[in-house]
Amino acid sequence: MLGNLKAPPEPFAEIIQTHFRIKARSISTQLDEWLRQDDGKGTLPDGGVYSGGGRSDASGSNNGLAKDVEELKKVLKDLEKGL
């Protein structure tokens, strides 16, 4: 999601931004649920689970989910405000 918002593919940029602006609240709610369910384990590009290492960021996760969620929520708020 974040990639599509930061660099939307042309000619779909306006459609993608409109979709995320309209769905911002429901996406934010879903992101909160995913954070709640996060077990902190890292993931591999193919979706497999990486078992090495422990939790490391402030949220107790080492997979970057909390950081990505924070950034995505900021982008969604900016879209809602029309920025």
DAFEN-V621883 format. One record per residue. BURIAL is I if it has 16 or more other C-alpha atoms within 10 Angstrom, else O. D_FIRST is the distance of its C-alpha to the first C-alpha in Angstrom with 1 decimal. Layout:
burial->BURIAL d_first->D_FIRST
burial->BURIAL d_first->D_FIRST
This chain:
burial->O d_first->0.0
burial->O d_first->3.8
burial->O d_first->5.4
burial->O d_first->5.3
burial->I d_first->6.4
burial->O d_first->8.7
burial->O d_first->10.1
burial->I d_first->9.7
burial->O d_first->12.2
burial->O d_first->15.5
burial->O d_first->16.9
burial->O d_first->13.8
burial->O d_first->12.7
burial->O d_first->14.6
burial->O d_first->13.5
burial->I d_first->9.7
burial->I d_first->10.7
burial->O d_first->13.2
burial->O d_first->11.2
burial->I d_first->8.9
burial->I d_first->12.3
burial->O d_first->14.1
burial->O d_first->11.9
burial->I d_first->11.4
burial->O d_first->14.2
burial->O d_first->13.4
burial->I d_first->9.9
burial->I d_first->11.7
burial->O d_first->14.4
burial->O d_first->12.4
burial->I d_first->11.0
burial->I d_first->14.8
burial->O d_first->15.9
burial->O d_first->13.9
burial->O d_first->15.3
burial->O d_first->18.7
burial->O d_first->18.6
burial->I d_first->17.6
burial->O d_first->20.6
burial->I d_first->19.9
burial->I d_first->20.3
burial->I d_first->18.5
burial->O d_first->16.8
burial->O d_first->17.5
burial->O d_first->15.3
burial->O d_first->16.8
burial->O d_first->15.8
burial->O d_first->19.3
burial->O d_first->20.4
burial->O d_first->21.9
burial->O d_first->25.0
burial->O d_first->26.1
burial->O d_first->26.3
burial->O d_first->26.2
burial->O d_first->24.0
burial->O d_first->23.7
burial->O d_first->21.5
burial->O d_first->22.6
burial->O d_first->20.7
burial->O d_first->22.6
burial->I d_first->19.7
burial->I d_first->19.7
burial->I d_first->16.4
burial->I d_first->14.4
burial->I d_first->12.4
burial->I d_first->14.2
burial->O d_first->13.6
burial->O d_first->9.8
burial->I d_first->10.0
burial->O d_first->12.6
burial->O d_first->10.8
burial->I d_first->7.8
burial->I d_first->10.8
burial->O d_first->12.7
burial->I d_first->10.4
burial->I d_first->10.4
burial->O d_first->14.2
burial->O d_first->14.8
burial->I d_first->13.5
burial->I d_first->15.7
burial->O d_first->18.5
burial->O d_first->18.2
burial->O d_first->17.8
